Amino acid sequence: MAPTVPILRLRLVPFMALTGLQALQELVRKLQKRGVSVMPCEANHRVRAKL
């Protein structure tokens, strides 16, 4: 059984390009369709603004 709330630690992500953001959004949508909530944490101000 998969975890119901995976945590994405973004502490070491200095920035997020558009393609990375799109891939992350697609992943989150797929997980949400399965009833899985995703919790991003530890993002710096640049990454947080994009999310």
KACOR-V911987 format. One record per helix or strand of 2 or more residues. SS is the DSSP state (hx for helix, st for strand). FROM is the first residue (numbers start at 0). TO is the last residue. If there is no record, write none. Layout:
BEGIN
SS,FROM,TO + SS,FROM,TO
END
This chain:
BEGIN
st,4,8 + hx,17,32 + st,36,40 + hx,44,49
END
